[in-house]
Amino acid sequence: MGSLLNQICIANESLGGGTIVVMAERDKEEMEADIAKMEFDLKGTAVICRSGSPLILADLKKVSVSKARAIVVLAEEGNADQSDARALRIVLSLTGVKEGLRGHIVVELSDLDNEVLVKLVGGDLVETVVAHDVIGRLMIQCARQPGLAQIWEDILGFENCEFYIKRWPQLVGMQFEDVLISFPDAVPCGIKMASYGGKIILNPDDCYVLQEGDEVIVIAEDDDTYTPAPLPKVKEAVYIDIVRHERNSQKILLCGMRRDIDDMIVVLDAFLAPGSELWMFNDVPEIDRERKLIEGGLDFSRLENITLVHREGNAVIRRHLESLPLESFDSILILADESVENSAIQADSRSLATLLLIRDIQAKRLPYKEAIGSDGFRRSLSEGSWMGEMQQASDKSVIISEILDPRTKNLLYMSKISDYVLSNELVSMALAMVAEDRQINYVLEELFAEQGNELQIRQSDLYLREDEELSFFEVMLRARQRKEVVIGYRLEDAERAIINPPDKASRRRWSPKDVFVAIAEKE
């Protein structure tokens, strides 16, 4: 709740603030006290608490639900099916409001299987965000591309740059390759096509000509911080030697048992190259595990790219983990185990223990590098600190930890031994974005899906030669030879990427170790 309120307050800051009404079956004073304890600035937004049930029409009328710009139905803690059943009843109740609804309904669901029913009942009024599915797909994307977690955290929230969709009549008749460099303070990445009923196309062809009524999808700091400018004088250096890296098979480890793990396996099969291995390590016996997967809808015969390898054990017991070839995995995903997922602190404690054990085992098995100490003497990392050993191990494989409590995030960030995914915060960010503009849900759905476009981290040699001087606009045009939209970059020594960089027309010398962030078709 706190993360969602914070994001909506940030989104409303440019409007001078707004009004948020929180209704729950709790005491009003108790809710107000909880919100007062939250450490964030409301930025001019008024938060009003009301005690009532969303299943009772009189209570909905009491909070003027018919006048709301958007209605967010949050999932309840506990059983996923019970939470989704309650959300379904609330949607039914909202559709029965006699005065009608001015805004749309954003429903946070816990299980993907229940999405169809909620959309059937809510119709065009409803947008759904399936929390568990979104986080599972994010973990898979981030495991394949180290550093992507930070990019998603920046784009999903309202604190940095995010997606906006707006019509610009002065751009009608212009090709997309020119639209791409028409915004000094934004990065265009797609089109909402008026002639196709508002269909959203990410990364369109360069030759697409903007039609009357089309809208441009951009990544910008805020909806009032960007506007088209005259085309800059950009000299596009011809670069025909386009590198196309072949996909290699990978070896992935899933630690823990997740409620929708069958869906994750299907997504991994779509993303990974043929010949890949997916190892499953948890304390569920193999016979029961296979039965659960089949009951969840997994058809083993339809897996084309991955081979499943089953191992049984407890992920917080060292000797069980030592039975695995931990140093040989390309990526390791530590899941919030379904046995403790209802307790964020307990789930995070388990994930953190598993992470530290895995990194320590990896560090002991890998050859040590020597490091220069502050006193000038050479020493091995093992003599310096155990944290140094594990940071060395982190260079060999990617570990993505599913984290539920924001406080755990800081521990992982300081240690630099895991590329984390912060479940609850990322879901709140997605809910806030869809509440502000329901069209953004279609953008997110494509970026999370197995087909279409996704966020990718690209090596600089895909776009430029070593020590070549190019402006960001010129890099963007180079990327179009691969039909990709570059939206930002991370310099060699920088900890964070810069999305929608300023001063796009100024030239700079790029390093071979710089990386770019692009929206590109899945390979």
RODO-2510 file (C-alpha; in nm, 4 decimals, decimal comma):
residues 523
     n   res          X          Y          Z
     1     m     0,0000     0,0000     0,0000
     2     g     0,2757     0,2459     0,0959
     3     s     0,4663     0,2049    -0,2325
     4     l     0,1470     0,2524    -0,4363
     5     l     0,0483     0,5703    -0,2484
     6     n     0,4008     0,7065    -0,2890
     7     q     0,4023     0,6468    -0,6661
     8     i     0,0601     0,8088    -0,7188
     9     c     0,1682     1,1114    -0,5117
    10     i     0,4801     1,1509    -0,7284
    11     a     0,2688     1,1204    -1,0457
    12     n     0,0293     1,3935    -0,9242
    13     e     0,3040     1,6353    -0,8169
    14     s     0,3136     1,8133    -1,1557
    15     l    -0,0625     1,8799    -1,1192
    16     g    -0,0184     2,0332    -0,7754
    17     g    -0,1382     1,7163    -0,6037
    18     g    -0,4606     1,5181    -0,6111
    19     t    -0,6948     1,3226    -0,3870
    20     i    -0,6607     0,9559    -0,2945
    21     v    -0,9406     0,7813    -0,1057
    22     v    -0,8471     0,4591     0,0748
    23     m    -1,1400     0,2348     0,1665
    24     a    -1,0970    -0,0871     0,3627
    25     e    -1,2786    -0,2935     0,6222
    26     r    -1,0637    -0,1447     0,8975
    27     d    -1,0960     0,1324     1,1535
    28     k    -1,0494     0,4776     0,9948
    29     e    -0,8168     0,6079     1,2687
    30     e    -0,6055     0,2927     1,2457
    31     m    -0,5557     0,3392     0,8698
    32     e    -0,4667     0,7073     0,9147
    33     a    -0,2102     0,6154     1,1810
    34     d    -0,0497     0,3559     0,9494
    35     i    -0,0253     0,6056     0,6617
    36     a     0,1220     0,8705     0,8938
    37     k     0,4057     0,6284     0,9770
    38     m     0,5025     0,5925     0,6102
    39     e     0,8198     0,7827     0,5342
    40     f     0,7409     0,9679     0,2113
    41     d     0,6250     1,3129     0,1032
    42     l     0,2621     1,3356    -0,0134
    43     k     0,3678     1,6213    -0,2481
    44     g     0,0396     1,8096    -0,2158
    45     t    -0,1868     1,5038    -0,2473
    46     a    -0,4606     1,4565     0,0123
    47     v    -0,5097     1,0997     0,1405
    48     i    -0,8565     1,0356     0,2870
    49     c    -0,9384     0,7129     0,4727
    50     r    -1,2871     0,5651     0,4935
    51     s    -1,4016     0,2509     0,6713
    52     g    -1,6316     0,0395     0,4568
    53     s    -1,6722    -0,2594     0,2284
    54     p    -1,6278    -0,2371    -0,1504
    55     l    -1,8931    -0,5098    -0,1747
    56     i    -2,1627    -0,2777    -0,0361
    57     l    -2,3013    -0,0230    -0,2845
    58     a    -2,3874     0,2245    -0,0079
    59     d    -2,0222     0,2277     0,1060
    60     l    -1,9041     0,2780    -0,2531
    61     k    -2,1426     0,5705    -0,2893
    62     k    -2,0058     0,7164     0,0354
    63     v    -1,6607     0,7551    -0,1274
    64     s    -1,8059     0,8888    -0,4594
    65     v    -1,6643     0,5942    -0,6525
    66     s    -1,8486     0,7033    -0,9684
    67     k    -1,6355     1,0215    -0,9854
    68     a    -1,2969     0,8515    -0,9376
    69     r    -1,0439     0,8896    -1,2213
    70     a    -0,9252     0,5346    -1,1507
    71     i    -1,0122     0,2592    -0,9025
    72     v    -0,7392     0,0219    -0,7809
    73     v    -0,8438    -0,3124    -0,6302
    74     l    -0,5526    -0,4533    -0,4295
    75     a    -0,4886    -0,8221    -0,3669
    76     e    -0,5202    -0,9554    -0,0132
    77     e    -0,2446    -1,1411     0,1667
    78     g    -0,2932    -1,5145     0,2015
    79     n    -0,4523    -1,7661    -0,0329
    80     a    -0,4257    -1,6581    -0,3989
    81     d    -0,7590    -1,8037    -0,5132
    82     q    -0,9471    -1,6497    -0,2200
    83     s    -0,7875    -1,3111    -0,2895
    84     d    -0,8799    -1,3282    -0,6594
    85     a    -1,2344    -1,4442    -0,5769
    86     r    -1,2747    -1,1377    -0,3561
    87     a    -1,1388    -0,9137    -0,6349
    88     l    -1,3950    -1,0664    -0,8728
    89     r    -1,6797    -0,9868    -0,6308
    90     i    -1,5543    -0,6278    -0,5959
    91     v    -1,5489    -0,5849    -0,9762
    92     l    -1,9074    -0,7179    -0,9894
    93     s    -2,0039    -0,4691    -0,7196
    94     l    -1,8380    -0,1791    -0,9052
    95     t    -2,0108    -0,2627    -1,2339
    96     g    -2,3407    -0,2416    -1,0453
    97     v    -2,2944     0,1244    -0,9460
    98     k    -2,6099     0,2946    -1,0784
    99     e    -2,4417     0,6243    -1,1674
   100     g    -2,1772     0,4442    -1,3740
   101     l    -1,8010     0,4862    -1,3433
   102     r    -1,6027     0,7774    -1,4813
   103     g    -1,2688     0,5974    -1,4547
   104     h    -1,1281     0,2511    -1,5212
   105     i    -1,0674    -0,0309    -1,2718
   106     v    -0,7156    -0,1663    -1,2133
   107     v    -0,7233    -0,5089    -1,0481
   108     e    -0,4211    -0,6692    -0,8839
   109     l    -0,4566    -1,0456    -0,9240
   110     s    -0,2519    -1,3224    -0,7653
   111     d    -0,3002    -1,6035    -1,0172
   112     l    -0,2871    -1,5818    -1,3968
   113     d    -0,5591    -1,8472    -1,4333
   114     n    -0,8155    -1,6105    -1,2778
   115     e    -0,7484    -1,3209    -1,5170
   116     v    -0,9925    -1,4365    -1,7876
   117     l    -1,2877    -1,4469    -1,5477
   118     v    -1,2205    -1,0982    -1,4075
   119     k    -1,1937    -0,9534    -1,7594
   120     l    -1,5137    -1,1338    -1,8583
   121     v    -1,7033    -0,9732    -1,5701
   122     g    -1,5427    -0,6275    -1,5910
   123     g    -1,5293    -0,5964    -1,9703
   124     d    -1,3778    -0,2753    -2,1068
   125     l    -1,3751    -0,1169    -1,7611
   126     v    -1,1003    -0,3456    -1,6289
   127     e    -0,7215    -0,3579    -1,6577
   128     t    -0,5460    -0,6411    -1,4750
   129     v    -0,1960    -0,6714    -1,3305
   130     v    -0,1120    -1,0303    -1,2308
   131     a     0,1522    -0,9663    -0,9665
   132     h     0,3047    -1,3141    -0,9467
   133     d     0,3251    -1,3481    -1,3255
   134     v     0,4831    -1,0031    -1,3740
   135     i     0,7539    -1,0721    -1,1154
   136     g     0,8229    -1,4187    -1,2574
   137     r     0,8736    -1,2771    -1,6075
   138     l     1,0892    -0,9933    -1,4736
   139     m     1,3104    -1,2414    -1,2897
   140     i     1,3592    -1,4408    -1,6100
   141     q     1,4470    -1,1303    -1,8127
   142     c     1,6874    -1,0060    -1,5453
   143     a     1,8548    -1,3471    -1,5146
   144     r     1,9288    -1,3431    -1,8879
   145     q     2,0577    -0,9841    -1,8781
   146     p     2,2464    -0,8661    -1,5667
   147     g     2,1631    -0,5083    -1,4687
   148     l     1,8129    -0,5114    -1,6164
   149     a     1,6496    -0,5046    -1,2717
   150     q     1,7691    -0,1467    -1,2151
   151     i     1,6440    -0,0412    -1,5604
   152     w     1,2970    -0,1776    -1,4870
   153     e     1,2936    -0,0147    -1,1446
   154     d     1,3708     0,3227    -1,3058
   155     i     1,1135     0,2910    -1,5863
   156     l     0,8253     0,1488    -1,3817
   157     g     0,8320     0,4145    -1,1103
   158     f     0,7423     0,7838    -1,1455
   159     e     1,0651     0,9019    -0,9811
   160     n     1,2742     0,8879    -1,2996
   161     c     1,1656     0,8432    -1,6624
   162     e     0,8546     0,6497    -1,7619
   163     f     0,6207     0,5879    -2,0569
   164     y     0,3842     0,8571    -2,1856
   165     i     0,1450     0,8547    -2,4824
   166     k     0,0445     1,1809    -2,6495
   167     r    -0,0756     1,3185    -2,9853
   168     w     0,1429     1,5699    -3,1711
   169     p    -0,0388     1,7121    -3,4809
   170     q     0,2814     1,8836    -3,6033
   171     l     0,4433     1,5408    -3,6571
   172     v     0,1708     1,4086    -3,8923
   173     g     0,3245     1,3001    -4,2237
   174     m     0,6687     1,2430    -4,0707
   175     q     0,8435     0,9040    -4,0878
   176     f     0,9241     0,7285    -3,7606
   177     e     1,3015     0,7521    -3,8222
   178     d     1,2622     1,1332    -3,8106
   179     v     1,0186     1,1252    -3,5181
   180     l     1,2879     0,9317    -3,3298
   181     i     1,5215     1,2344    -3,3178
   182     s     1,2523     1,5046    -3,2902
   183     f     1,2430     1,5138    -2,9081
   184     p     1,5478     1,6590    -2,7256
   185     d     1,3977     1,5596    -2,3873
   186     a     1,2328     1,2246    -2,4656
   187     v     1,2938     0,8982    -2,6506
   188     p     1,0114     0,7891    -2,8863
   189     c     0,9728     0,4114    -2,8864
   190     g     0,6336     0,3373    -3,0421
   191     i     0,3090     0,4524    -3,2013
   192     k    -0,0570     0,4245    -3,1028
   193     m    -0,2223     0,3815    -3,4434
   194     a    -0,5566     0,5603    -3,4812
   195     s    -0,6410     0,3720    -3,8029
   196     y    -0,6253     0,0340    -3,6257
   197     g    -0,8516     0,1125    -3,3321
   198     g    -0,5725     0,2490    -3,1154
   199     k    -0,3412    -0,0504    -3,1582
   200     i    -0,0047     0,0047    -2,9883
   201     i     0,3083    -0,0761    -3,1911
   202     l     0,6456    -0,0715    -3,0180
   203     n     0,9602    -0,0294    -3,2275
   204     p     0,7772     0,0322    -3,5595
   205     d     0,9434     0,0324    -3,9019
   206     d     1,1446     0,3432    -3,9929
   207     c     0,9253     0,4016    -4,2972
   208     y     0,6003     0,4192    -4,0964
   209     v     0,4393     0,7598    -4,1631
   210     l     0,2461     0,9215    -3,8767
   211     q    -0,1232     0,9518    -3,9642
   212     e    -0,3877     1,1933    -3,8393
   213     g    -0,4890     1,0890    -3,4862
   214     d    -0,1781     0,8760    -3,4212
   215     e    -0,0113     0,9162    -3,0821
   216     v     0,3596     0,8840    -3,0022
   217     i     0,4789     0,6602    -2,7163
   218     v     0,7857     0,8085    -2,5471
   219     i     1,0043     0,7628    -2,2405
   220     a     1,0300     1,0985    -2,0621
   221     e     1,0756     1,2465    -1,7153
   222     d     0,7179     1,3775    -1,6935
   223     d     0,4238     1,4429    -1,9245
   224     d     0,4995     1,8175    -1,9332
   225     t     0,8790     1,8005    -1,9780
   226     y     0,9002     1,7219    -2,3500
   227     t     0,7835     1,8634    -2,6822
   228     p     0,8951     1,8183    -3,0460
   229     a     1,1706     2,0443    -3,1796
   230     p     1,3054     2,1082    -3,5315
   231     l     1,5052     1,8124    -3,6623
   232     p     1,8663     1,8333    -3,5404
   233     k     2,1551     1,8242    -3,7849
   234     v     2,2655     1,4690    -3,7236
   235     k     2,5307     1,3149    -3,9421
   236     e     2,4566     0,9453    -3,9526
   237     a     2,7854     0,7612    -4,0000
   238     v     2,7369     0,4574    -4,2216
   239     y     2,8096     0,1397    -4,0299
   240     i     2,7271    -0,1736    -4,2236
   241     d     2,9284    -0,4291    -4,0256
   242     i     2,6411    -0,5226    -3,7946
   243     v     2,7367    -0,7824    -3,5344
   244     r     2,4757    -1,0497    -3,4710
   245     h     2,5657    -1,2694    -3,1763
   246     e     2,4352    -1,6246    -3,1823
   247     r     2,2265    -1,7413    -2,8904
   248     n     2,4070    -1,9983    -2,6774
   249     s     2,2432    -2,2660    -2,4667
   250     q     2,2307    -2,1853    -2,0954
   251     k     2,2202    -2,3683    -1,7659
   252     i     1,9676    -2,2193    -1,5210
   253     l     1,8923    -2,3129    -1,1582
   254     l     1,5543    -2,2444    -0,9929
   255     c     1,5858    -2,2499    -0,6117
   256     g     1,2531    -2,2871    -0,4334
   257     m     0,8978    -2,3817    -0,5296
   258     r     0,6694    -2,1071    -0,6568
   259     r     0,2942    -2,1208    -0,7045
   260     d     0,3156    -2,0440    -1,0783
   261     i     0,6428    -2,2213    -1,1486
   262     d     0,4797    -2,4094    -1,4394
   263     d     0,4184    -2,0739    -1,6138
   264     m     0,7813    -1,9724    -1,5531
   265     i     0,9032    -2,2954    -1,7157
   266     v     0,6958    -2,2238    -2,0286
   267     v     0,8361    -1,8685    -2,0501
   268     l     1,1934    -1,9934    -1,9992
   269     d     1,1445    -2,2493    -2,2762
   270     a     1,0411    -1,9665    -2,5105
   271     f     1,3337    -1,7407    -2,4146
   272     l     1,6263    -1,9855    -2,3982
   273     a     1,8257    -2,1335    -2,6867
   274     p     1,7906    -2,5028    -2,7815
   275     g     1,9962    -2,7392    -2,5665
   276     s     1,9504    -2,5376    -2,2455
   277     e     1,9118    -2,7054    -1,9059
   278     l     1,6719    -2,5978    -1,6305
   279     w     1,7580    -2,7413    -1,2890
   280     m     1,4838    -2,7383    -1,0243
   281     f     1,6014    -2,7539    -0,6627
   282     n     1,3485    -2,7561    -0,3769
   283     d     1,2246    -2,9774    -0,0934
   284     v     0,9173    -3,1086    -0,2809
   285     p     0,9652    -3,4792    -0,3738
   286     e     1,0125    -3,5275    -0,7488
   287     i     0,6913    -3,7318    -0,7914
   288     d     0,4828    -3,4639    -0,6152
   289     r     0,6657    -3,1914    -0,8072
   290     e     0,5839    -3,3408    -1,1474
   291     r     0,2225    -3,3908    -1,0408
   292     k     0,1990    -3,0226    -0,9378
   293     l     0,3463    -2,9092    -1,2691
   294     i     0,1027    -3,1223    -1,4702
   295     e    -0,1924    -3,0010    -1,2601
   296     g    -0,0745    -2,6444    -1,3262
   297     g    -0,1049    -2,7069    -1,7001
   298     l     0,2547    -2,7892    -1,7990
   299     d     0,2879    -3,0295    -2,0940
   300     f     0,6396    -3,1761    -2,0768
   301     s     0,6206    -3,2981    -2,4376
   302     r     0,5858    -2,9390    -2,5644
   303     l     0,9125    -2,8150    -2,4132
   304     e     1,1362    -2,7543    -2,7152
   305     n     1,4463    -2,5744    -2,5897
   306     i     1,5039    -2,6895    -2,2319
   307     t     1,5638    -3,0162    -2,0493
   308     l     1,4373    -3,0353    -1,6903
   309     v     1,6763    -3,1704    -1,4253
   310     h     1,5238    -3,2405    -1,0821
   311     r     1,7130    -3,2232    -0,7517
   312     e     1,5586    -3,2506    -0,4060
   313     g     1,6906    -3,0631    -0,1031
   314     n     1,6592    -2,7700     0,1354
   315     a     1,7962    -2,4431    -0,0044
   316     v     1,9088    -2,3165     0,3379
   317     i     2,1136    -2,6267     0,4273
   318     r     2,4720    -2,5993     0,3064
   319     r     2,5386    -2,9689     0,2468
   320     h     2,2296    -2,9907     0,0245
   321     l     2,3480    -2,6952    -0,1848
   322     e     2,6997    -2,8397    -0,2051
   323     s     2,5589    -3,1386    -0,3944
   324     l     2,4849    -2,9032    -0,6878
   325     p     2,7397    -2,7858    -0,9501
   326     l     2,6782    -2,4238    -0,8444
   327     e     2,9844    -2,2877    -1,0236
   328     s     2,8552    -2,4147    -1,3597
   329     f     2,5233    -2,2258    -1,3803
   330     d     2,4867    -1,9199    -1,6022
   331     s     2,1984    -1,7891    -1,3898
   332     i     2,0416    -1,8805    -1,0563
   333     l     1,6902    -1,7671    -0,9610
   334     i     1,6122    -1,7694    -0,5883
   335     l     1,2337    -1,7747    -0,5549
   336     a     1,0241    -1,6642    -0,2566
   337     d     0,9202    -2,0174    -0,1608
   338     e     0,5450    -2,0768    -0,1564
   339     s     0,5720    -2,2291     0,1928
   340     v     0,6657    -1,8861     0,3396
   341     e     0,5442    -1,6360     0,0763
   342     n     0,2744    -1,4989     0,3102
   343     s     0,5451    -1,3641     0,5437
   344     a     0,7727    -1,1149     0,3670
   345     i     1,0372    -1,1127     0,6419
   346     q     1,0497    -1,4927     0,6663
   347     a     1,0630    -1,5332     0,2871
   348     d     1,3409    -1,2735     0,2546
   349     s     1,5413    -1,4278     0,5394
   350     r     1,5287    -1,7607     0,3602
   351     s     1,6220    -1,6059     0,0228
   352     l     1,9099    -1,4105     0,1781
   353     a     2,0460    -1,7211     0,3534
   354     t     2,0302    -1,9179     0,0269
   355     l     2,2047    -1,6362    -0,1615
   356     l     2,4920    -1,6109     0,0877
   357     l     2,5417    -1,9883     0,0980
   358     i     2,5461    -2,0185    -0,2820
   359     r     2,7918    -1,7306    -0,3253
   360     d     3,0210    -1,8703    -0,0554
   361     i     3,0217    -2,2181    -0,2111
   362     q     3,0901    -2,0679    -0,5545
   363     a     3,3749    -1,8554    -0,4168
   364     k     3,5395    -2,1581    -0,2536
   365     r     3,5246    -2,3556    -0,5780
   366     l     3,6498    -2,0814    -0,8121
   367     p     4,0215    -1,9980    -0,8429
   368     y     4,1069    -1,6881    -0,6401
   369     k     4,2305    -1,3707    -0,8039
   370     e     4,4910    -1,1530    -0,6422
   371     a     4,4046    -0,7998    -0,5436
   372     i     4,6121    -0,4951    -0,4484
   373     g     4,5497    -0,3887    -0,0903
   374     s     4,5362    -0,0277     0,0259
   375     d     4,8879    -0,0739     0,1661
   376     g     5,0220    -0,1658    -0,1789
   377     f     5,0806    -0,5366    -0,1059
   378     r     4,9262    -0,8103    -0,3191
   379     r     4,6840    -1,0382    -0,1396
   380     s     4,4172    -1,2832    -0,2457
   381     l     4,0551    -1,1845    -0,2053
   382     s     4,0122    -1,4805     0,0288
   383     e     4,2569    -1,3179     0,2712
   384     g     4,0898    -0,9785     0,2361
   385     s     3,7255    -1,0537     0,3080
   386     w     3,4583    -1,3121     0,2448
   387     m     3,2552    -1,0365     0,0753
   388     g     3,5360    -0,9886    -0,1755
   389     e     3,5312    -1,3591    -0,2572
   390     m     3,1575    -1,3536    -0,3192
   391     q     3,1794    -1,0409    -0,5336
   392     q     3,4366    -1,2266    -0,7430
   393     a     3,1943    -1,5198    -0,7710
   394     s     2,9205    -1,2794    -0,8806
   395     d     3,1237    -1,2050    -1,1945
   396     k     3,0887    -1,5699    -1,2970
   397     s     2,7120    -1,6155    -1,2724
   398     v     2,3989    -1,4077    -1,2272
   399     i     2,1830    -1,4545    -0,9184
   400     i     1,8347    -1,3005    -0,9105
   401     s     1,6666    -1,2989    -0,5690
   402     e     1,2926    -1,2472    -0,5323
   403     i     1,2681    -0,9924    -0,2511
   404     l     0,9411    -0,8956    -0,0810
   405     d     1,0494    -0,6437     0,1859
   406     p     1,2140    -0,3130     0,0735
   407     r     1,4525    -0,3236     0,3707
   408     t     1,6170    -0,6387     0,2343
   409     k     1,6894    -0,4519    -0,0895
   410     n     1,9414    -0,2271     0,0862
   411     l     2,1348    -0,5272     0,2214
   412     l     2,1715    -0,6761    -0,1264
   413     y     2,2581    -0,3412    -0,2833
   414     m     2,5401    -0,2798    -0,0358
   415     s     2,6842    -0,6299    -0,0771
   416     k     2,6787    -0,6160    -0,4607
   417     i     2,6514    -0,9939    -0,4752
   418     s     2,3055    -1,0200    -0,6275
   419     d     2,1047    -0,8462    -0,8955
   420     y     1,7808    -0,8180    -0,6988
   421     v     1,4167    -0,7954    -0,8008
   422     l     1,1945    -0,6149    -0,5528
   423     s     0,8545    -0,7811    -0,5903
   424     n     0,6137    -0,5672    -0,3912
   425     e     0,7584    -0,2330    -0,5000
   426     l     0,7698    -0,3214    -0,8703
   427     v     0,4084    -0,4415    -0,8653
   428     s     0,3012    -0,1187    -0,6911
   429     m     0,4856     0,0817    -0,9572
   430     a     0,3086    -0,1073    -1,2365
   431     l    -0,0315    -0,0601    -1,0680
   432     a     0,0295     0,3148    -1,0305
   433     m     0,1301     0,3519    -1,3966
   434     v    -0,1779     0,1663    -1,5211
   435     a    -0,3979     0,3670    -1,2820
   436     e    -0,2597     0,6918    -1,4281
   437     d    -0,2920     0,5750    -1,7913
   438     r    -0,4537     0,2403    -1,8727
   439     q    -0,2881     0,2352    -2,2178
   440     i     0,0481     0,1725    -2,0498
   441     n    -0,0748    -0,1775    -1,9624
   442     y    -0,0548    -0,2756    -2,3314
   443     v     0,3054    -0,1505    -2,3469
   444     l     0,4024    -0,3484    -2,0358
   445     e     0,2232    -0,6618    -2,1564
   446     e     0,4304    -0,6707    -2,4762
   447     l     0,7584    -0,6033    -2,2963
   448     f     0,6839    -0,8914    -2,0560
   449     a     0,5506    -1,1363    -2,3189
   450     e     0,7406    -1,4221    -2,4865
   451     q     0,6897    -1,2669    -2,8326
   452     g     0,7415    -0,9137    -2,9616
   453     n     0,9774    -0,6554    -2,8109
   454     e     1,1622    -0,6476    -2,4803
   455     l     1,4200    -0,4379    -2,2953
   456     q     1,7725    -0,5550    -2,3753
   457     i     2,1212    -0,4563    -2,2644
   458     r     2,3517    -0,4276    -2,5662
   459     q     2,7304    -0,4205    -2,5926
   460     s     2,8649    -0,1065    -2,7597
   461     d     3,0298    -0,3024    -3,0448
   462     l     2,6835    -0,3609    -3,1893
   463     y     2,6549     0,0070    -3,2787
   464     l     3,0006     0,1638    -3,2975
   465     r     3,3715     0,1090    -3,3411
   466     e     3,6218     0,1451    -3,0581
   467     d     3,6915     0,5091    -2,9575
   468     e     3,4450     0,6379    -3,2167
   469     e     3,2865     0,9763    -3,1396
   470     l     2,9097     0,9813    -3,1836
   471     s     2,6200     1,1723    -3,0324
   472     f     2,3376     0,9806    -2,8649
   473     f     2,1115     1,0732    -3,1593
   474     e     2,3664     0,9125    -3,3951
   475     v     2,3793     0,5985    -3,1806
   476     m     1,9976     0,5859    -3,1967
   477     l     2,0113     0,5997    -3,5775
   478     r     2,2849     0,3346    -3,5882
   479     a     2,0629     0,1069    -3,3806
   480     r     1,7875     0,1382    -3,6411
   481     q     2,0055    -0,0734    -3,8749
   482     r     1,9251    -0,3561    -3,6331
   483     k     1,5636    -0,2301    -3,5949
   484     e     1,6226    -0,1374    -3,2316
   485     v     1,5362     0,1721    -3,0276
   486     v     1,8183     0,2766    -2,7939
   487     i     1,6703     0,4459    -2,4851
   488     g     1,9783     0,4925    -2,2659
   489     y     2,3260     0,3761    -2,1705
   490     r     2,5509     0,2824    -1,8798
   491     l     2,9113     0,4006    -1,8892
   492     e     3,1968     0,1653    -1,8026
   493     d     3,2526     0,2859    -1,4446
   494     a     2,8936     0,3899    -1,3654
   495     e     2,6754     0,1996    -1,1197
   496     r     2,3449     0,2978    -1,2812
   497     a     2,2224     0,3433    -1,6361
   498     i     2,0995     0,6778    -1,7696
   499     i     1,7613     0,6466    -1,9415
   500     n     1,6563     0,9300    -2,1765
   501     p     1,9913     1,1113    -2,1433
   502     p     2,0097     1,4909    -2,1769
   503     d     2,2060     1,6694    -2,4503
   504     k     2,1479     1,3993    -2,7100
   505     a     2,3106     1,5995    -2,9923
   506     s     2,6555     1,6387    -2,8290
   507     r     2,9243     1,3989    -2,9441
   508     r     3,1325     1,1913    -2,7038
   509     r     3,3913     0,9157    -2,7210
   510     w     3,2484     0,5788    -2,6202
   511     s     3,4343     0,2943    -2,4507
   512     p     3,4130    -0,0713    -2,5634
   513     k     3,2910    -0,1518    -2,2105
   514     d     2,9998     0,0930    -2,2240
   515     v     2,6604    -0,0717    -2,2706
   516     f     2,3353     0,0546    -2,4202
   517     v     1,9739    -0,0123    -2,3205
   518     a     1,7464    -0,0874    -2,6156
   519     i     1,3937    -0,1947    -2,6996
   520     a     1,4382    -0,4765    -2,9505
   521     e     1,2573    -0,7806    -3,0811
   522     k     1,3153    -1,0960    -2,8807
   523     e     1,5815    -1,3144    -3,0357
***
